[in-house]
Amino acid sequence: MPRRNTASPFHRGEIAMQTRAGVLESARRVGGIIGPSISAMFAEFLGEVRMAGIGAEDTEGRLWATVFTGPEGFLQAQGPLDARDRLHVGALPAPSDALATRLTSAAWTGAPVGVSAIDPATRRRVRVNGILARLEQGDAPGFAIEVREAYGNCPKYITAREMPQPPAVLSAARAAGTPRFLHALDDAQLALVHRADMLLLASIGPGQRADASHRGGRPGFVQAPDATHLVIPDYSGNRMFNSLGNLLVDPRVGLVFPDFERGALLQISGRANVNEAPEARATFPGAERVVEVTIERVNEVPEALPAHWHLLGYSPFDPPPSGAA
């Protein structure tokens, strides 16, 4: 996977979205935050964070997102102090995770992967994009990423939560099973979507550059018109349009909704359309456009996270949910 053109930090899809939004020049200035390696400041943060979203393709070319949690240090930036170019993730997906085969097989070295490391208590986050790398001698179980991009994101729209300590022993439910793919959401899954205040969105752009980004809002900010379609509002952000620019080039999308009460993950793979029509965003207060997702596959992973997270507060930037007065 090539690094971005040094003349511009953005690919053609991102530039197209920036042009549509009239923010091309400001985006170019903001794009200076994108670095080719992990800085010392980001390395320190990654060593403390206990939650990370991952976006990647499965072995059939479908795009998925997942979430890992672990103790401090389960993410480790490796390499020279001023330019760490490798990230070790000291965790493995449950066998029932849609990305289990991709992330646990050495045969997929070189596959694109995106990481969004989030501290839900402080709302800080860092994104790392790269390719899967071989584990080195001394690495703990997990997988490694050869870094291509690393940069910070603002804390907008992140719901603050206190994360429980992960269990010392994985439950039998997490340790067993294989992915069980469905083609539509059931009633319980629809209910989870409608009460969600966050999701992770995986996308992929030119040069096979995978990305995982956070989307958040008040419960009800994501709508499901039916069991095979979702509508996600897009609020004002950093103006780089990494995810939406990817979707203009490649409509494949992966979503994951964490269930913070039960500790489960709801994974969705499908195709997305960026709709900027005024009537499309009319029922989403504060939205500048919406992402319309057609669901192709659904997978639920039980016992993937610690359960019973403590809600600390919603983001002050959150618009009211759709349909609110």
C-alpha positions, 0 to 999 in steps of 0.5 A, a space after each residue: 500500500 503506497 503512502 499518500 502523495 507528498 504533494 497532497 495528504 488526500 486522495 481523489 475521493 477526499 478532495 472531491 468531498 472537500 470540494 463539494 463542501 467548499 473546504 478544500 483550502 482549510 482541509 489542506 491546512 488541517 491535513 498537515 496533522 497526518 504523519 507517516 509514523 507514530 509520534 512520541 506523544 501518540 505513542 504514550 497515549 496508545 500505551 495507556 488506551 484500553 479500547 480500539 476500533 479496527 477496520 479491515 476486509 475479510 477473506 472474501 473482500 467484504 469490509 468489517 469493523 470490530 472493537 478490541 479492549 484490553 489492559 493498559 499496554 495492549 497497544 504498543 507503538 514500536 520503532 525509533 523514538 521519534 518515528 515509531 513505524 509499527 503498532 502491536 495489538 496485543 489482543 485477538 478477536 473472538 472466533 465468532 468475529 467476522 475478522 477473526 480469520 483475517 487478523 489471526 492468519 499470517 497468510 494475510 500479511 500486507 492486507 490494509 487495516 485501520 485503527 481508531 484508538 479511543 479513550 472513552 473517559 477523556 474523549 481523546 482518540 488517535 487513528 493509525 492506518 497501515 498494513 498487517 505485518 508479521 509478528 516479531 520475536 518477543 511479541 505477545 499474541 495478537 497482530 502487528 501493523 506496519 504504520 502508513 499514517 497516524 494522526 489525532 482527531 478532535 473529541 467531538 461527538 464521543 460519549 464519555 464512559 468509564 470502561 470496566 476492567 476486562 475479565 481475567 478469563 475469557 468466557 466460554 461464549 467468547 471462546 467458542 463459535 464461528 461467525 453466524 452471518 445473517 442478511 438483515 437485522 432482527 428486532 433486538 439488533 434494531 433496538 440496539 441500533 436505535 439506542 446506540 450513541 456510537 459506532 465505528 465505521 470502516 472504509 477503504 480508499 485508493 491504494 487499499 488504504 483502510 480506515 476506521 472512524 468514530 461516529 457518535 451522537 445522542 441515542 437515536 442518532 442512527 435510524 433504521 428505516 427497515 431491517 436492511 437499511 441504515 441512515 447515519 447523519 454526518 455532522 461537522 468534523 475536521 473537514 478532511 472527509 477521510 471516511 466519506 472520501 473513501 466511500 465515494 471511491 469504494 462504497 463498501 462499508 463496515 460498521 460495528 455497534 458496541 453493546 455496552 450493557 451486555 458486552 456484545 458487538 453488532 457487526 454490519 457489512 454492506 454498501 454506502 451512499 453519501 446523500 447530500 440532498 436537503 430532504 435526506 438530512 431534513 430529519 437529522 438536526 445538525 447533519 450536513 449530509 447522511 450516509 445511507 447503508 444497504 446491509 448485506 451481512 450481519 454478525 453478532 459477537 457475544 461476550 466480546 467486551 466487558 459489560 456494564 460500562 458506566 455512562 459519564 456524559 454525552 458530548 456537548 457537541 451532540 445535536 438532538 437526535 432525529 425526530 427530537 423537538 
